[in-house]
Amino acid sequence: MKVLGVIMARAGSAGLRNKHILPLLGRPVIAHTFQHARLATTLDHVVVSSDCPEVLSLAVYWGFAAIARPAELATADASVQDVLLHALDQVEAGSGFRADAIVVLYGNVPVRGDDVIDRAVRQLRQTGCDSVRSFCPVGKWHPAWMASLEGDRVAPLQSGSIHRRQDLAPLHLHDGAVVAVSRASLLRGRDNRGDPHAFFGVDRRAIRTSPGDTVEIDSPVDLYLAEAILRHRSGQSATGESGLRLAS
């Protein structure tokens, strides 16, 4: 099974400006995803899809093919599905490579489990399913503990009262570490543009991750969390001056 990895990095961000190229422990945030892609043993070809010239330059520097994303696919409303279809078309039109599966790696995820990419691809290959995503436990963010606020009045999202975390029904959330889809499932998405998640297919599978395995950068706080986890993993001291420099 030939696997195409697509690293996605849109320039615009409502939460944190220039998040893909902010420095994190001496390298841009997206460079950590570049490293994850390099270390994965199941990716046969990797491209970077972006509308940011600096990201595209970094991709070439790291030895990846750079795909300039058109403006209509670089908006907040553009779907992952359409971006993947564009990347697949560009790759296969310009080379002899034909992908049997496509792996999505978000460029604003500098922290992933060491083998999460390969685990997802192996699951896709072994089960013959349509898609595999990484899921972590929701923990204290469980819907049973959530409420809507009407002014200062609290309306529980779910009726009943559960006080202990261990009594909550286990639920999981896609953490953004990896998405792997079959070629057939992605191409079916081309015919179902009304559903931006059509490319996940019908047979949707999961691999499990643990809290702290994945950090997605959407705010300054996420950057500091990512730095702390990466320092811990590498055995570096977390004391002293931070390596973070946020753009104004």
Secondary structure, DSSP 8 states (H G I E B T S, - for coil): --EEEEEEE-S--SSSTTGGGSEETTEEHHHHHHHHHHH-SS-SEEEEEES-HHHHHHHHHTT-EEEE--GGGSSTT--HHHHHHHHHHHHHHHSS---SEEEEEETT--B--TTHHHHHHHHHHHH--SEEEEEEE-GGG-GGG-EEEETTEEEESSSS----GGGS---EEEEEEEEEEEHHHHHHHHT-TT-TTGGG-SSEEEEE--TTS-B--SSHHHHHHHHHHHHHHHT----SS-S-----
